[in-house]
C-alpha cells in the first residue's frame, strides 16, 4: 500500500501542470478507484439508470471496462459523461457522485492515472483500501504543509478493537440501528459489518443480510469528501447507508424515533470553529467545547438501553464544564469503562494527542468505573519502529469481558501489570468527575536521550498541564466569588 500511495502521490506533481491541486487530485482518484473496485467486486455499473432530473431515456455503461476501453479525447469525454450520469443516478450512487466534475484537461494525464489504477488489484490489498489510499495521500499532503491536510482518522486497529468489545449485533432485534455521528470515511460502520459477517460465519441468509444492509447503518459527517468515501466504502460492501452531510451537533434535536441502539464514534478533536455554544435545547450544559457537545448529542440520540463507545481527548476529561457534562452522563448512563490509549495512537496525523475511549450504557446510573491504562510505561507509537497493533489492546479486550454492556465479571488481577482498576462512584464524585485524575501506575524515566518523547508530545504535555492549572484556578476563583457574594448577602 505504501508503494501504491507513493506512485499516486508522485503523479500528483505532474498534474499540477494541468491545474489540478492535491485536493482535486485526491478526489478524482476516489472517483476512479470506486469504478475499478466496483468492477473487481462484480458490481454491475454497465446499465446505470438515468436520473429523473435529467430525463434521459436510456441507460449508460458507466463501468470500468467501458472507460478503460477508450483513449485520447474519447477517454476524457467519456469520463466527464460517466461522472455526469452517476451524479444524477438514483440511490446511493447518486449520493456518491453528487456534484462530481472531471478536472482533467489533458487526455494523456487522465490516461496515465487510469493505467496506474488499472495495474493494481485493489480489493486484494485489504479491507477499506479506499480509505487507506485516501489517508495515505492526505499524509503526503500534510508532510508538505498543505493547508487542510492535517485531518486525521481513527486507526483501523483501534476501531476493530472497539467493535469487538461493543459487539453491534442486529440479529433477532427488529429496528436495530447503528450510528456514527462523526463518521469520516466510515471506518466504524465498515468494521461493524465485517465483524457481523465473521460472527455470523455464513449463517446470515440473503434476505436477513439484505435487511441489515439496508436498515441498520447510519452516519453524519461535516465534510463532503470523507462522506463520499464513507458512501463508497459501504456501497462496495453492498451496504445502503444513510449518511447525512452537515454538522450533527448544530442540527435540530432528532425525534425519539431517530434514536440508535449502538453508537461508535470519534468526534473531531481540537477547538477550531468552536466559538459559541450550539443552540440546542436538549443540551443541559451550554459550552463551546465540541467534544463535550458531542457527548451531550450522543446522550440525545442513544436509545434507552443503548450502548456507546466514544474516542475523547484527555483535555475533554478535565476542561471547564467537563465535570458537569460527565456528571450528567453518569446519572443517566452506566459509565462502566474507560480505555486510556497509548501515546502516539494517532500517528502520523497528530502524534502528540492523548486520548481515551469511553464506554457507557444509557438507562442505568453509574456505580463503578473501570479504567484500563494502556499508556503508562508503554513506548510511544511510531509509524515505522513501533506501529499500533492488535497486541496493544489484546489484554484490554480480555479485561473488558464478553458482555458488550460492561456487565461481565471483572477483576483487577486480570491485568498482569495492574493496568485495570475500578473506582466507586464516590471516588469519581470526589474528583468532580474529572476522569483524567485517576492515575496509579508509575511512569519510568527514560534511560537515555534516545528514549525521550518527541518534541510535539512534550509540547502537548506542557499545554495539558497548563490547561489543568487554569481549570483549577478557575474553580478556585469561582469558589472565592461565591464566598464573597454570600458574605455580601
N, C-alpha and C positions, 0 to 999 in steps of 0.2 A: 504494500500500500504506500509506503514511503517513497519508493521509486516512482510509482504511478503519479503521486501528487507532485513529485519533483519535475516530472516531464510536463505535466499540465501547467504547473506554475512557470516553467521555463518558456512555454509557448505564450504565456501572458505578456511577456516582454515584447514579443513580435507583434502582438495585436495592438500594442499602444500606438504603433504607426498607422493603425486602421481606425484610431479614435475610440478604442474600447478600453475603458479603465478597468481596474481589478474587480470592482463591484459588478459591473455589467458582464464581465467575462465569467465570473463565478456563476452568475445567474444563467448565462447562456449554456454553460456546462451542465447545469442541473436539468435544463430542458432536454438536451441531447442524451444525457445519461439515462433519464427516465425512459425515453424511447428505446434505447439499447437494452436496458434491463427488462422492460416490458416484453421485448422480443425473446430474451433469454428465458423468461418465466412462462412463456407461452400465452401471454395476454394478447388478445386479438384487437389490434387497432387498425385493421385493414378496411373496416366499414364503419367509420365514425359518423354517427347520425348528425344531420345539420341541426344547429340550434334554432329555436323558434324566432329569436330576434332577427336572424339573418334571412330566414325564409328560403334557403337553398333546397332544391328538390331532390338532390342526390347525395348519397353517402360519399365519403372520401377515404382513400387509403392513406392513413397517417402513420403507417408502421415504419420501423427502422429499415427493413429490407427495401421498401419502396424508396425511402430517402437515400439509402446507400447506393442504389442503382443509378442515381443521376450524378451529373458532374457539371462543372463550369457554371455558367449563368443559370442553367436549368436547376442546378442544386440550390443556388441562392433563392431562386423564385419559389421552388417547391418548399424549402424550409420556411420561408415567410408565410406561404399559404397554409402549411401544416399548423403553425402557431396561430394563425388567424382562425382556422377551423376549430382547433382544440379550445381556443378561448371562448367560443360560442357553443361548445359541446354541452349536452345536458349532464347533470350529476356532478360527481367528484372530479371528473376530467376537466369540466369547465371551470371548477374552482381552482384546480392546479394551475391551469394556464390563463387564468383571468388577467387581462392587461398585458399579456406577453407580447413582445415585439422582437423581431430579428434586428440585431445590432451590427451584423457583418456588412461591410461594403465590398470586400474583396472575395470573390468565389474561391480563390486559392487558399485564403486563410480558413474559410469555413471547411473546405475540403480537407485541409491538414488536421483540423480538430476532429472531424468525423473519422478520419483514418486513425488518429490516436485513440479515440474511444472504441472504435471497432476492433482494435487489436487486443483488447483486454476482455476476458470473460469475467465480468464484474460480479455476477452472482456467486462465483466460486471464491471470492475474496473474503467472504464473511457476511455476517448479518449487518444490516443498517449501513451498507457500504456507501450509500449516497451521502449520509450524514458525515461519515468518516472522511470522505473526499472533501466535502464542503468545509468541515472544520480544519482539515489539513491545509487547505488553501487560505482560510482565514488566518491560521497561524503564520503562514508565509507572509501574508499581508501585514500582520501585526509586527513581525520581525523587521519589516521595512518602514515601520512607523506610520502605516496607513490609517488615516482617521476613520474611526468607526469599526476597526477590525479587532478591537480589544474584547469584544463579547466572547464569553466562553460558555461551555456546555458541561453538563453533568457527565463524569466519566462512566462509560458503559459498565465497568466492573462494579462501581458503586450502585448504579441503577439496578443491576441484576441481583445484587445482594439484598437491596431493599425489597425488591419484588418477591424474592424467595421468603423473606420474613413476613410480608404482608399477604401473600397467597390470594391474589384477587380472582377468586373462582366463581364464575356466574352460574355454574351448572346447578340446576334444580332451584334457581332463585329468580322467578319471574320479575321483570322490571329492574334487574341488577344493572347498575350503571357505574362506570369508572371515569374519572376526570382528572386532567392535569390543567389547572387554570393558568399556568405559565409554561406551555408545553414545548417551546423551542422547536427543535426538529423532530419531536415526537418520540424521544428515546424511551420514556417511561411507558408509553402506550404500546410501542412495538415490543418492548421486553415483557409486558404483561401478556400479550397474545402468545409470544413464544414460550413463556412459562406454562401457559394453559395447554398449548399444543403438546409440550413434553409431559405434562402431568396427566393429560388425558390418554396419551400413548395409543392413539388411533381409535379410541372408544367414542369419540365425538363424531356422530354421524353427520352427513352432509347437511341435513335440514337444521340440526342443532347448531352446527358450526356457522351456517349462513345467518341464523338468527343472532348469534353472538356477534358476528362481524358487522351486522347492520344496526344493532341497537345498543351496544354496550359502551363504545368508545367515544369520549367527548374531550374537547380541549378548548383552550383560549390562548391566543398569542398576540402580543402587541405589534410585532414586526412582520411585515409581509413575506420577506424571503425565508426566514425559518419556518413560518407557517406553510409555505409552499412545499418545503422539504418534508414537513410532517405529513402533509396530504399525500405526497409522492410515496414516502416510505410505507405508509399504511395501505395505500392503494395497491402497491406491489405485493403486499401480503394478503390481498383480497379483502381488505377491511374498508368499510364505508364509514369513516369517522365524521363527526360534526365538530368542526374546529372554527370557532368564531375569531374574527380579526378585530383587535381593539384592546383597550386597557380594561382588564377584568375588575380591578378594584375601583375604577371610576364608573363602571356600568351600574345601572339601576339594580336594586336588590332583586334577586331572582324569586319567582313564586315558589311555594313549597313543593310543587310537583317537579321542579327542576333541581332537585337535590340528588346527591350521589352516595353510593354505598362505600366506595373507596376513592380516596384522593391521594395521588402521588405527585409531588411537585418540588421543584427547586426554583423559588421566586428569584427574580433578578436581584443581585447584590448591589450595594452602593446606594448613593443618595441622589444621583443625577435625576433631575425632574421632580424630586420630592420637595417642592417648595411650600405646599399647603396641604392641609388635610382634605381628603375627598369628602364630597357632600353625600354621605351615606348615613341614613337614619338608623340602619341596623348595626352600625358600629358603636359600641359602648364608649370607646376611648377615641377622642379626636387627636390624631397625631399625623405628622408629615412623614414618619418613618415607614418606608414602603414595606419592609418585611413584617412589621407589626400589623400593618393594614392587611397584608396577605393572611396572617394568622386569623384575623377577625373575619376576613372574607371566607376562608375555609370553614370556620365555625358556622357561617351562614348557609353555605351550600352543602354541608355534610348532613346526611340523614341521621335521625336518632338511631343509635346503634352502629352508625357508620364509622369507618376507620380511616386514619390519615397518617401519612409519613411526609414530613417537610424537611428540606435542607435549609438550614438557617445559619448565618454567620455568627461568630462569637459576639460581635458588638450588639446584635439583636437581643442577646440574653442579659445585657447589663445597661443598655441605653435608657435614657429617660423614658418613662412610661412603660418600659418592658415589664416591670414587676406587675403593674396594673393589668396589662393585657394577659400575662401568664397566670395571674390570679383568677381572672375570668375564665381562662381556659381550664384551669384546674378545678374550678367549681362546676363547670358544665361537662367536663370530659375526664376520662382516666388518662392522665399524662403518665403513662407507665414506663416509658423507655426513652433514654437519650443516648445517642452514639456520638462520642467526641471523635471527629475524623482526624486522620494523620495530617501533619503539616505537609503542604505541597500537594494536597489532593487534587487541586485544580490546575496543576502544572500542565501545559506551559502558559495557559491564558492568564492566570493570576496566582502564581505560586505562593504569594505571601498571605493569601486569605486563609483564615482559620474558621472552620465551620463544624456544624453538628447536624445530626438527623434526629428530629423529634417525632416520636410515635405516640398517637393518642386515639382513644375511642370515645365517641360522643354519647352522652346519656347517663354516665355514672361518674360521680365525683372522684377525684384523685385521693388515694390513701397512701400510696408509696410510689416513689420514683426510683427506677433502676437506671444507673448511669454506667456505661461502658467506656473506658478511657483507652482509645486506640491511638493516642497521640504521645503521651508522656513516655520518654525513653525509647521512642520509635524514630529511627533516622528519617529525615525529611524525604518526601517523594521527589524523585528527579525523573526526567523523561527517559534518559538512557541507562544510567547506572542502577537506579532504584525505582523502577516504574511501579505504579499501583497494580496490584494483582489480587486475585481472589483470596490468597493467603492472608491478606491484611484484615479480612472480615470473617474468615472461617470460624474462629473461636467465638466472635460476637454472635454469629448465627446460631451456634450451639447453645450459647447462654440465653439467647432470645427465646428459644424453645419453639415447639410446633403449633402453638396457639397464636394465630395472627393478631388476636386482640390483646396479646400480652398477658394472658392468664395462665400460661404454663407454669408448672412448679419451677422455681428458680432458687439457686444457691450461689453465694459469693464464691464458694470453693470451686465452682465450675470453671473459673479462670485461674490458670496455673500461676500467673504473675499478679494476681489480685487486682485485675483491671475492672472487675464487675462488682459494684456495691449498690446497696439500696439505702434510700433516705426517706424517713417518715415525713408525712405532710407537715408535721410540727416543725421539723428542721428546715423544710423549704420555706415555711412562713417566717421563721426567724431570720432568714436571709432575704426577706422581702421578695421571694420568688425569683431572685437573680441566680439562675442555674449555673452560670459560669463560675460561681464561687466554690463549687464542690470539687476540690482537688485534694487527693490523698496520696498519690504516687510522687516519689521524689525524682526530679529531673537530674540525671547525672551530668556533670560538667564534661564538655568535650576534652579529649586528651591532647589534641593539638589544634593548631590553627586551621588545618585542613578539614576539621570536623565542625568548624563554626558555621552557623546558619548563613544563608545567603543574605546580602545587604537588604534586599526587599523584605525578607522575613524579619530582620532586625528592626527595620523602619516600621513595619506593621505592628510588631510587638510594642514599640515605643508609643505609637499612636494609640493602641488599645489601652495601654497603661494611663496615658493622658486622658483618654475619654472616660475611663473608670474613675480617675481622680476628679474630673469635672462633674461627673454624675454624683459622686459622693458629696462634693462641695455644694451642689445644688440642693441635695437632700438636707444638708445642714442648714443652708440658707433658708429653706422652706420652713424648717422647724423653728429657727430664730424669728422669722417673720410671723409665724403662727403664735409664738410666745409673746411677741411684742403686741400683737393685736389683742390677745387675751388680757394682757396687763392694762391696755388702754380701756378695755371694756370694764 
